[in-house]
Amino acid sequence: MHRVLTSVAAAAAVTVTATVIGMGPAVAAPAAQVTAATMGAGQASAAPPAALPKGFLLDEAKVDGPSRPWEHLKLTDSLKKPLEVNPCDRRAAHDGRSASRTFTYVAETVYRSEQVVLYPSERAAKAAMRSVRADLAECGTGGSGADRHSYRWKSTGIGDEALRIGGFFFENRSRSVIVRKGSAVAVYVRTGLVTKSLPVSQFRPLIKDARTMAAKLCDLPGVCRR
């Protein structure tokens, strides 16, 4: 994620496209990294995986709306796109997901994204959240000069489990909220002011969207056990 934001900060000088996302160097997966094999074990009795209906994301309609020449909007259903909270800059996801959709917006120094990922079971979604925490611990501080970065994070009372995360980079900062509800995970990211104490007031728009999506996810069959 920090390499993405470095590219965004330089967008005034070069043309930025949404393909910059997730282009950092591959990093060896930690022990907590989730694999499709580990998450598929023992799931024979799980409910059939849900699909993401067209227009499900809160910002999805913006892709087909009006935009200015310096705005770059993209929507992808790629199962390989890493989670938008990606401190280790992994090139591809290998977490056994059954569906995924990511909206990204890039404009000069602004980056925004919304992502929803469905997993075949609640167990698999919990493993994905554990992997995020492990990556934050492993790659939360590093780099030097223009590549230096650090992350801070706190638990947040949304859905079944959630984190609010501040990213601190050479020329930019980011705010992220990641929430799990049942067998689904949603991520909201925005560049902008954030301080190291991560006050809730700085995350309110993202928390609002994450809470809205957490409730919406339960409308999908098999995501929330009732």
C-alpha positions, 0 to 999 in steps of 0.5 A: 500500500505504501508504494501505491501512495508514493505513486499517487503523490507523484501523479501530478508529474506523470499519468497515473492509472489504477494499475499501479495498485499492488505493484510492490515487490513480492514478499515471502508469506509469513506463517500466518499467510492464508492459503487456499488449501488451508482454508478449504479444509473441513469446509464440506458442510459450509453453505454454497458461496454467495455471489456479488450482485451488480451494483453491490458496492457503495461506490460502484455506480461511480465507475460509469458516472462522469469523470474529469481527465485527471480522474482514474476509476476502475472496477475489478472482480479479480480474485487475485487482487490483494486486500486493499490493506496490504502493508507487505505489498503482496502482488496477488491474493492466495486466500481461497476467496470465492468472490471479490470486487474492488473499486479504486479512484486515483486523482493527483494526490487522492486515492480512494478504494472500496473492496468486498471479498467473500470467503467460502466460510466464516473460518476462512474470513477469520483467517484472512483477518489474522493474515492482515494483522500478521502483515501489519506486525511484520511490515508495519515499519520499514523503508528509508528515504522516500520509501519509508513507511509506518502503520498504526492500528486499533480495533474498531467496533464494527461487524464481527471484528474490525480495525482502523489503520493509519498509514504514514508515508514520505509524502502522504498518509492514508486512513483504512477501515477493514471489517469482517462480517460473517464470511465476508471482509470489506475494506475502505481506504482514503488518503488524508490527514491522520494522526498517530493516535488514530482518533475515531473522528478522523475515520468517521466517513470510512466507519460509516461506510464500513458499518453500512456494508457490514449490514448489507453483507448479511443480505447475501445468502450464506454470509451471516449465520442466523 
